[in-house]
Amino acid sequence: MADMNGKMEVVALRISAEAMEDRDMLQDLICAAFNNAMEKIREEINREMGSMIPGGIQGLSGIPGLNIP
């Protein structure tokens, strides 16, 4: 499991003992942990922006040149 702060910096990484026995699985788990942490940050940013902008951040997707995932 990976924890990230609002600056998108990894602040903690937890690896189970079982994962240490299988290198491929460990690599997959680390990737999944980072992706999960990034998704949580995106959700939080969207939630925060949604309270400030009518229609939320998704409402900005129609602005030319603005790429919002």
GIDA-V230009 format. One record per residue. N is the residue number from 1. RES is the residue in one small letter. PHI is phi in whole degrees, -180 to 180 (* if undefined). OMEGA is omega as a letter, one per 20 degrees, with the letter a starting at -180 (999 if undefined). Layout:
n=[N:N]
res=[RES:RES]
phi=[PHI:PHI]
omega=[OMEGA:OMEGA]
This chain:
n=[1:2:3:4:5:6:7:8:9:10:11:12:13:14:15:16:17:18:19:20:21:22:23:24:25:26:27:28:29:30:31:32:33:34:35:36:37:38:39:40:41:42:43:44:45:46:47:48:49:50:51:52:53:54:55:56:57:58:59:60:61:62:63:64:65:66:67:68:69]
res=[m:a:d:m:n:g:k:m:e:v:v:a:l:r:i:s:a:e:a:m:e:d:r:d:m:l:q:d:l:i:c:a:a:f:n:n:a:m:e:k:i:r:e:e:i:n:r:e:m:g:s:m:i:p:g:g:i:q:g:l:s:g:i:p:g:l:n:i:p]
phi=[*:-118:-113:-126:-97:-66:-91:60:-105:-74:-111:-158:-141:-115:-121:-74:-62:-62:-68:-69:-84:-132:-59:-62:-64:-60:-61:-64:-66:-66:-59:-63:-65:-64:-62:-64:-64:-64:-63:-63:-65:-59:-62:-67:-62:-62:-64:-65:-67:-62:-79:-103:-121:-57:87:69:-64:-65:-67:-86:-62:-83:-78:-58:83:-101:-105:-115:-67]
omega=[r:r:r:r:a:r:a:r:r:a:r:r:a:a:a:r:r:a:a:a:a:a:a:r:r:r:r:a:r:r:r:r:r:a:r:r:r:r:r:r:r:r:r:r:r:r:r:a:r:r:a:a:r:a:r:a:r:r:r:a:r:a:a:r:a:a:r:a:999]
